[in-house]
Amino acid sequence: MPKSRILVVEDEILVREDIEDCLAGLGHEVVSVASTGAEALRTIPTARPDLVLMDIRLKGDMDGIEAARQIRTNFRLPVIFLTAHADDSTLERAKAADPLGYIVKPFAETTVNAVIQTAMHKHALDRRLKESEEWLTMTLGSIGERRSGHGRVTADHVYEPRRGGPDGVERRRGSRQGSRHGVPAQRRSHPRADPEPGGDYPPGRQGH
């Protein structure tokens, strides 16, 4: 079972100590503790946790919900809320912070561990998805910079304006210049049946 480095943000000392004992028993590392939201924000850069356990109701100007929102925005860390208040109004307000789970006090070790493992798994998936989206954005931007000033790149085709007029032709990606699917490099022409020397037409053709 993967172990996590956890920051505990709880302003009740006895509850905080119970949480620390519980996490230690599960094999996780408590890298730091904080009693206010502002202290938690100051601690993160040096403690470098993998996850934050945050009490919803903290003393001070910043409650746990606002602290969690800033942590998610500034550090992109997963946050799990600790709360003794599981009423609908509190949970509805907590959604704005995008937590990855809730632990309702009093808690059991099995519940704590299940919520932590689920949160870390979801966070890893979200991070990979974000990285994929960023890579795709950079790739498409690079394609846009390299494309010709005469062509517009789409998923399956390249639209090429025809020189000398407003019309254009659509060429499938991968077709060679000059193929019948693209803009011909040189206009094809069929040989005319011109009279042979002496004014006679080829056999089978009569001039009119």
N, C-alpha and C positions, 0 to 999 in steps of 0.2 A: 504494500500500500504506500503510495507516495506521501511523503511528509511535507508539510508546508511551514513557511516562516510567517508568523502571524503577529499583527499589531492588535492589542486589545484596548478598546476605548470604552471605559466604564468608570463612572464617578462614585459608585458605592464600593468601598474597599473590600468588604466581605464577599460580595458577589464577584468582584474582580479576582480575588484570590481563589475562589471556587473554580472560576473559568480557567485560570492558569493551571491549577492542579488537574483539571479535566483534560486540558490540551496536552499537558506533559504525559499523562497516563496513556493518551492515544498516540504518543510519539511525535507530536508536532512541537515546533520550537516557538516560544513566545519571545520575539526579538525586542519588544518594548511594550510599555503600557502608557496610557494617557487618560486624563480625567476630563478633558474638555476637547471640543472640536478644534479649536485653534492650536492646542498643544499637539493634537494628532497630525495636523497639517505641517507643523514645524518638524515633527519627528520622522516623517516618512522618508525624506531625502537621505538621512543618515542610517535609519534602521533598515531600509530597503525590504519591506515585507512582501510576501506573495499575496497576502490577503488581509483584510481588516474586519475584525469583529467589532461592531459599533452599536452601543446602546442608543436607542432612538431618543430617549429623554435625558439630555445632559444639562448640567447647570451652566450658566453663562449666557452670553449673547447669541451663541451659535449652538443650535440643537444638533442632534445626531443626523437628522435628515439633511440639513444644509451642509454639514461637514461631509457627509457621504456624497452629496451632489458634487462638491468641489473636488473631492478625491477622485471620483470617476472622471471628471472633466480634465483635471490637471495631471493626474498620474495614471489613469486608465487601469486602476486596480480594482479587483472584485471586492465588494462590500457585502457582508452579511449582517443583518440587523438583529440585535438582542433586544427583546422587549417583553415587558409584563403586560403590555396593553395591546391586545390583539383585536380591538374593536375596529369596525369597518372604516370609521372616519380616519383613524390613525394609519391604517394600512393603505387607504386610498391616497393619503398625503405622502406616504413613504414611496409610492410608486414613482414619483417624480425624480427620485434619486437613482432609479434603475438598479435596485439591489439584486444580488444573485441568490438571495435566500433569507429566511427568517428563522430565528431560534427563539421560542417562547419560554420565558422563565416561569417556574423552575424547569430545568432541562435535564435530560438523561444523556450519558456519554454516547450511546448508540445514535441518538438523534443528532447530536453535535457533529459526530464524525460523518454521518450520512449527508448532512447539509454541506459540510466543508468539501467533501469529495465531489458532490454534484456541482457545487459552485466552481471549483477549480476546473472541472471537466468542461463546463459551459464556457468559462472564461477562455480556455485554450482554443475551443472551437471558434469563438467570436474573434479572437486575435488572428487565427489563420484566415478567417473570412475577410477581415479587414486588410490583412497583408495582400491577399489575392486581389481585392478590389483596387488597392493602391498600385499593384503591379500592372493590372489591366489598364488603369488610367494612364500610367506612364507609357505603356506600350502603344496605346492608341495615340497618345500625344506625339510619340516619336514617329509613328507612321505618318501622322498629319504633317510633321515638319519636313519629312523626306519626300512627300509626294510632289509631283510636278505641278506647276502653276496652271496647267491645262486640264488636269484631271481631278475628278471628285471620287474619293475612295468610299465604297460601300462594302457590306459584308461579302457579297458574292460577285460584284461587278465593278467595273471602272467606267465612269461616264466621261467621254472625251468630246469636247466641243469640236465641231468640224471647222477647220480654218476657212475664213472667208464667208461665214454665214452663221445664223443663230442655231441651226439644227445641230444635233449631235448624234453619235452612235454609241452603243453600249457594247463593251468588249468584256467577255468573261475573263476573270483573272486566270493567268497562266497561258492565254493564247498569244501566239507570236505576232509581232507587228507584220502586217501584210497578209495575215490569214483571212479567210472569209468571214470570221467572227469579229474582226477588228477593222480599224481604219486601214485601208490598203495603202501600203507604202508607195505603190505606183498603180495608177488606174489601169485596170485590165482592159484590153480591147481585143475584139475578135477580127481576124483577117477578112477584109472585104474581097468579094469576088470581082477583082478588077479585070479588065480585058487583057488578054495576053498580047504580046507584041503583034502588031498587025491588026488590032482591033477585034480579034475573035475572043469570045468568052470561053471559059473552060467547058469541056464536054458536059452536057446536061443543063447548062445555063444559057439562056438567050437574052440578049440585051433588049430592052424595051425603050 
